[in-house]
Amino acid sequence: MQNSEFTFECGTCMAVANLWLRDNCMCPECKVVLTQERQFQISSIDLDIKPNVIEIVNDVVNITWPDGHLTKYNGNDLRAFINPNKDFTNLGSLMSPPTKYDWKPWTKDFQPLRISLDKLLHDTDECILALQEFMIHGVIIINNASSIPNSLERLSPVFGPIHEVLFERIHNVKLDPSNIPNINDDKAENSVDCYNIAHTGLAVPPHNDFASYTWNPSVQCLHMLINNADAGMSCVVDSWETLTTMRKEEPELFNILCKFNVPYREFDENNETYTEQPIIRLDPTNGNITGLRFSNQLMQSINPLHPDASLFYRAYHYLSCHIMGINEKDNSKMSDRRSFRLSSGEIIVVAAHRVLHARSHIEPTGLRHLQDAYFCHDNIRNKLSLLQRNCNGNKKRKSS
């Protein structure tokens, strides 16, 4: 190794280099070996710290600091940070970052991947493929999941713990022909627990659930237990494809939806959820789309005197026309959505900050019982990283 490998382009970088080299020391005094947690506190040194001695021996950098502490770095660990593209995304080899999966729009022939619950839970290779597909396209369908109530609990080994919200841990959305709620009577005295149009036979437009939460659930699973009713087609919509088009065609309208706070509310006699948030969320570091909050049924009235009210309504009209379809009263058949009949024992899994779900109207000719629950997208992504790391480790051990 040559010293020139670690020269910097400007003088101010040397101070950063010294801080970085001291802050990332891997010795047992600075890092807990058992848990791999950082123990060193940068507040214990001066900002202008400088090493007393730097020696390179057998591709190992030995740094002695003013307090006598010795830091060692392998050359390969440091070389891994060298990024010719200078996009500063390389984390080096001091850790093993998870694989990043960029989202892809749905092609004309795209259909959600289907995997049996048994394979998802017990076949590592098939599970990895399914989770990769979920990261890229935002939706998969699990079949052969049985029709036993509360079976969504079985997903926890892969999806992590259920993300609980108000209105039941596992939601029951049941339409019984013998007990149809009267949608025109807010005091209807019947046994139906009805606080949302999903509990009626009405068509449910594309939306993501609990837009009334500041951080609404990021994964939703909809499990069909019984589907003896006519109609009631399920639908999923790739909203990010719509947003990408909007950003290109109408940047001013796109931008107002990134900053205009919209009120959302969902409630019943015992629960209240309310927030005010923009419809579109962006990554503050790179401007990439990271979320859409869209629920026409939960959206509350905005203040018409707001100086941006006119621009907001133009933007919301544009977005609604592309998500709902112009003059559509049920779920449309546009290219960014897929419609299908969800059969008993099937589960739709959606990345809920991207993929909206919907349902056409239901003809109450038989019982329809669906359960849904929420999970955390981070937990699924981290499970994929763990499976891949373990799988690669097993392959290395077998080859050796």
N, C-alpha and C positions, 0 to 999 in steps of 0.2 A: 504493500500500500504506500502511496506517495502522499506527502502532506498536501500537495496541490489538489488532491481529490476533494478536499474539504475547505477550499478557499471560498470567499463570498464576494458578491458583486459590488457591494458597497460597504463602507466602513462601519455604518451603524449596525450592520448585521452581526458583527463580532460580539457585541453585547448580548444580542439575542442568542447567539450560539453558546456563549458561556452559561447563560441562564438555563438554556435547554439541556445542555450536557449535565449540569448539576441536578436539575429538576427530575431528569429521567433515569437517574442512577438505579441499577437493578440489584444492588447488593442487599443482603438481609437486613442491614441497618436502615435502608431507605424504602424497602418494599417487603411486606409480609409474605414470606415464601409459601406458607400454607395456603393462603387465600388469594395471593397475587394482587393484594390491595396496596395502594400507595401509602407510605407512612411518612415520607419526607414532606415537610411543610416549606413552601417557597418563602414564607414570611420569616424564616429563620436565617436568611442570607441577605446580603446587600444586593441592590439592583446592578451595581457595577462590579460584581464579583469577577475575579480573573484567576485562572489556574496558576499555580507556582511552577509546575513541571508537566510537560506533555511528552510521552514517549510512545513510540510505535514499535512493538516487538511481536514478530510472528503473526501479523495481521490483527493484533489486538492493540487498541488505543488505551494507554494508561494515563490517567489524569490525576495529579495530586493537587488538592485545593489548599488555600491558606490555613484552614483548620486542621490539616493533616489527613483529611478524608481522601480515600483512593476510589476512583470510579474507573470501571473498565467497560469498553465496548468492543464487540467483535466487528471487524471491518464490514462483513456482509450486512450486519444490522444497520449500519450507517448508510451503506450504498443503496439499501432498499428505499431510502427516502429521496434519492435522486430521481427526479421526474422530468424527462426532456420536454414534456408538454407544458410544464410550469402551471398546471391547474391546481396544484396543492391538495389533491385528493388522496395522494398516496400516504398511507399510514405507516409505511416501513415494515420491517420484519420484527419489531419489538412486540408486536401482537399479530393475531390472525383475524383481520376484519372479515365480517360476513360478506358473502357474495351479494352484490347489488343487482337487483332485477329492475330494469327500466320497463315502464308500462308500454304496452303496444295497443293501438286501436284494433277493433274487431274487423277482420276482413269480411268480404262479401259472403264467404262460405263458413264463417266462424260459427261453431256451436259449442256451448259449455262442455268441458270435459266431464265425463261421468266415471265415478269410481264407487265400488261397493264399500259399505261401512267396514266390513271385515278387512278388506285390503288396506283401507286408510289406517286402521288401527294396528294391523299386524304384519303388513308387507312393507318393509322399509323403502325398497326401491320404488314401489308404486306410490307410496305416500310422498316421497320426495318429488316425483314427477307431478303429482296433483298439487302440491303446495307451490312448486315452481310456476305451474300454470295459473294458480290463483294470484301469485304476485304479479304476473305479466298481464293477465286479462281481467282479473278482478271478480271472477265468478267460476264456480264449479258446482256440480250436482252430485250428491251422494245418494246412491240407491241401495236397495235391500237393507234399509235401516229399521225395518219392522214398523208396526203400527201401535206399539206400546207407548202410552203417554209418558212424558218426561224422558224419552230416550235421548234428547239433546244433551243430557248430563254425560252421556257416554263419549262425547266429543272432547271432553276436558283433557285426556292424555295427549292429544295432538294440538288442540286449540287453546289450551290453558283454561283457567277458571272462568265461569260465566261472569260477564260484566252485568251486574245487577243494576236495575233502574227501578223507579216506582212502577206501580201497576203490575205486580206479580214478577216473580223470578223467571218463570217460564210462562209466557203469555198464551192464553187460550183464546183463539179466534174461532168461534163456533156459530154456525148458522143452522138452526133447527127449524124445519118447515112448520112444525107445530107451535112455534113460539117466535114469530117474526117481530122484531121491534118496530114500533110506529115512529118513523123518522120525523114526523111532523108534530110530535108531542114530546116536549122536554120534561114532562112529568109522568111519562108512561109508567103505569104500575104493572110491570111484568118482571119475570125472573131474569131478563137479559141484562148482563153487565155491559152496558153500551156507552162508551165514552169516546169512540172513534168510529169513523165510517167503515173501517174494516170489519166491524161487528154487524154490519148491515149487508144487504144484498147489492148495494150500490157499487158501481165501478169505482175502483181506487186508482187515481191517477199516479203517474211516476213520482216517486218521492223517496227520501230516506227518513227513517224513523227518528223520533225524538229530536227534531230540529230545535225543540224548545230547551235543550240542554246546551250549556256553553260549549261543552265538548261532547257531542253526540256519539253514540256507540259506533265504532269503526268497522265492526263485522256483524252481520246479521245472518242467522240461520232460520229458515222457514221450513218446518217439517210437517208434511201432510200426513195426518193419521187416517182420516176417512174422507173420501171425495165421491159421494153419491149424487151430488147436485149436477145439473146441467150448466153449461157455459162456465164462467169463472176461470178463464184462461190466465195463467201466470205470465208475467212479462218482466224482462230485465233490460235496462237501458244504459248504454255507456255514455255517461254525461261528459266525461273528459274529452271525448271526441267532439262533442258539441261545443264545449268551451274553447277548444283549440281552434275550431273554425271561427267562432265568434271573435276571438282575439285577433285573427288575421283580417276578418272582414269589417269588424266594427270595434276598433281598439278603444275608442272613447266610451262606448257602452260597456265593454268588458271591464274597463278600469273603474267605472262607477260602482259596479257590482262587487269590486274588491274592497271598497271602503265605506259604502253606504250601509249603516246599521239597520237591519230589518228585525222587527219584533216577532217572536214566535211564542205560542202558548199551547200547552196541553194539560188538561186537568180533569179531575172528577170531584166527587164530594169529599174525598179524603186526601187528595194529592194535588199539588200545584207545581208546574214546571214552566219557567219563563226565562227567555234570554233575548238579547238584542245583538245580532252578529251580522257581518256581511255574508252575502250568498256565496262568494268565491273566496277561497283561502289560497294564498301563495306562499312558497318557501321564501323567507325574507333574504336568504343568502344568494339565491340564483333566479328567483322569479318563477320557478316551475309551479304548475298547478298541483296543489296537494289536497284540495277538498272542495266539494260543492255541498251547500246546505240548501235543499230544495223541498219544500212541503207547502204547496198552495193551500192545503186545508188547515194548516196550523199557523200560517202567516196572519199577523194582526194588522190593523190599519196603521199606516205610516202618517206622519204629520204632513198634511198637504201644503203647509206653509214653509216646509224645509226648502232652502234655496236650490237643492239638487233634486227636488221631487219630480220635476218634469223629465229630467235626464234619466232618473231612476226608472220611471215608468216606461220610457222608451226602451231601456235596457231589459227590464223585466218582461216586457211584451215580446221582444226579440227572442229572449231565452225560452219563454213559455211556448212560443210558436214552434221552436225547434224541438223542445222536449215533448210537448203534448201533441203537436201536429195541428195545423190550422183547422178550426171547426171540428176537431175530433171530440166526440163525446164518450168514446171508449178508448181502449189502447190501440194506437196506430201501428202500422206495419212498416215503419220507416227503417232505413238500413242500419241505424245504430241500436236496434233493439231486437230481442228474440222472444217469441211467444210460444208457449207450450202448455199442455195440460199436465199439472203436477199430480202424479198418481200416489196412491197410498204407499207409504214407506219410502218416499223420496224427500230429500232435503236440498233446498237451494241455499248456497252459501255465497254471500256477496260482500265485497269490500265496500262498505256502506258509505264511505266518503267519496266514492267514485261511481259505483253502479247503483242506479235507482231501481226500485222494484215497483210493480204495479199489478193490477188484477182487473179483468173485465167484469161486467155485472154478472151476478149469479142468479140463475133460475132455481128457486127453492123447491126442487123436485125430490130432494133427498138430503140427508145429513152431510154437512161439510165441516170437518173439524181440523184446524191447523194449529200447530203450536210454534211459537218462535222465541228465540233467545239471542242474546248478544255476547260477543266475545271481543277481545282486543287484538287489533292487527299486529301490534308489536309482538305479542306472544306467539302468533303463528309464524311470523318472520323469524323469530329467534328459535323456534322449534325446528324450522327448516335448516338453519345454520348448525344447530346441534346434530341433527340427523346426518347432514353432509360431513361434518367434522368426524363424527364417529364412524361413518361409512368409509371415509378416506383413510382413517386410522386403521381400520380393520383390513383394508386392501393392502396397506403398507406392511402390516404385520404378516399377512399371508405371503406376500412377495418375498419377504426376507427369510 
